[in-house]
Amino acid sequence: MKTTLACAAAVTLVCGAAVAASAGTADGQGAQKRPLDAVTTDATDQCQESGSSDATTGAAFGFVILNAPGRSGATDRVTGEVALKKAGPSQVFSVFLAQDGNCVPAGMLTTNNQGNGNAHIDQPALGGTYYVVLQDVDMSERYASSPVALR
């Protein structure tokens, strides 16, 4: 009996992980997860997306989850979470939600003394493709996600 329960728990854990990793669909329905990558951009454009598009493995610097809640095709908001990992301690970043290269302020993120920080995004939206940009106090882009389609 104990072996059967242990096996059932293991299957549930594996199945639950598979469901969580594939929450969003390729056509933009549901929450979409992307790695948060360190970026370097020139001084004239500080609103560039990351080149990484691997939604399942994550990156060394955390991740972004974006969602357009509501009925597909009739959403009016983008919500999300930003989880920055392994940045410098006690750093402050401006969080931007970007669409088509236009960055809109979405909040602030301050790291703790281990270099980790979180921010919540809740912005009006019209649907389309979005990504997140983090800029330091000098307004230099430091981290970004790759774009995700939201419907």
Secondary structure, 3 states (H helix, E strand, C coil): CHHHHHHHHHHHHHHHHHHHHCCCCCCCCCCEEEEEEECCCCCCCCCCCCCCCCCCCCECCEEEEEECCCCCCCCCEEEEEEEECCCCCCCEEEEEEEECCEEEEEEEEECCCCCCEEEEEEEECCCEEEEEEEECCCCCEEEEECCEEEC
